[in-house]
Amino acid sequence: MLKILEKYKQYVLVIGGSLLMVAFIMPSAMNQMRGDPNQRVVAYVGGEKVLAADYSLAYRELMAINKLAPALTNFLGIRDGDDLHWLLLSRDAERSGFVGGESDGELFLYGELVDIVARELGRARFGDFINQIYSNPSVRGPLMEEA
């Protein structure tokens, strides 16, 4: 056995080295051939492709809106996990030109943020009674100015 290995040592090294090179290169080559998973088509809507990235973005948008303005999703009739409905609504809004710019969102968030801070200031001063007296303009006005 040892004589056979010594006789064919160069062939064994060449074949073994080649197999090792292929074994180390193969996983990265398979990943490159597979492509970006976000670019795969998950659905067709009206002849247009819906990519996995679009679907994922719609899911993240819906989760953010559920946290910031749950009344909006209730008003639109969107339940938890109904990200496909949100995807269709947002695509229709973009096609129709109803999507505002970044400044619209900043103004909305600024107004919401001021209201949240004013409520927390009132809660620090008035405790749990803030829910009853916050609608009174003489209480709400100074809290909004301070926030």
N, C-alpha and C positions, 0 to 999 in steps of 0.2 A: 504494500500500500504506500509506503514511504517512497519507494522508487518511482511509483506512478506520479505522485505529487511533485517530486523533484523534476521528473521528466517534463511534465506539463505545467510547471509553476508559472510561466509567463502567460499561458492561456487562461489559467485560473485567475490570475491577477487582473487580466484585461476584462474577462467576463464579469468577475465579482465587482470590479471598480465601475464598470458600465451599469450594472444593476443598482449599485448604490447611488450613482448619479441620477438615474431615472427615478429611484425611490424618493430622493430628496426634492427633485424638481416637480414631480407629478402633483402633489397637493396644491401648490401655487398655480400651476397651469390649469388645473380643474376649476379653481376659483375664478380665474380670468376668463375661461371659456363660458362659465355660467352667467357672467354679467352682473349688473347691478340689480338686486331684487326690487328696488323701488321703481325701476323702469319697466317692470312687467305689467301687462294689461290684466286687470282683474274684472273689468266689465265693459260693456258698450252701452252708452246712453245716446239715443238718437243718432246712431252712426258714429259718434265720437268715442274715442278710447278713454277709459278711466284708468289711470295708472295707480299702482299701489301707493305711490307717494301722495297723490291727490286724496286718496281714501284715508291715509294716515293723517294728513293735514286736516281733513274734515273732522276726524275723530278728536284731534287735539283742540281744534276750535270749539267744538261742541262741549268738551269738558271744561274749557276756560269760561265759556258763556254760562254753563251750569253753575260754576262757582261764583261768577261775578253778578249775573242777573238771572236767577232761576225763574223769576216771573216771566221773563221773555220767552223762555222755552215752553213754559206752561201755556202762555198766550198763543204761541205758534202750534201747539199740540204735539210737541216733540217730547217723547219719553226718554228715559235713560237707555242708552245703548241703541238709539235710533239714529246712528251716524249716517246711514244711507239716506234717510230723509233730509238730514242737514246738508249732505253733499249735493243733493238735487236742488234744494232751496238756494244754496249759495251759488251754484252754477247758473241757475235761472236769474238770480239777482245780478251776477256779473255780466251775463249776456244782455240784460235789459238796461244796464247802466245805473243800477241803484246802489252800487258800492261806493262809499265815500272815501275820501283820502285819509291820510294818517292824522291830520289835524282834527278831523271829526272824532276819531277815537280818543285822542288826547284830551279834547274838551269834555267828552263824556266821562272819561276816567277821572279827570280833575274834579268835576262836579260830584261824582260819586265819592271820591276820596275825601273831599271837604265835608260831605254829609256824614260819612263814617267817623271822621275825626271829631266832628261836632257832637255826635251821639256819645262817643266815648268820653269826651270832656264832660258832657251833661251827666253821664252815668257816674263819673268820679265825684261830681258835686251833689247830685240828687239821688243817687242810688238807683233802685229799681223803679222809682217814680218817673224816670225820664220818659218811659213809654207813654205815660198819660199826659205829660205836660209838654212834650216836644212839639206838638202841633200848634201850641200857642206861640204867635209871632213874637211876643215880648220875651220869651225864653229862647226861642230858636235863633232870632236875629243876632243877639250878642254872642251866642255859641258859634254861629257860622262865621262871624267876623274874627273871633279869636282863633278859629281853626285855620 
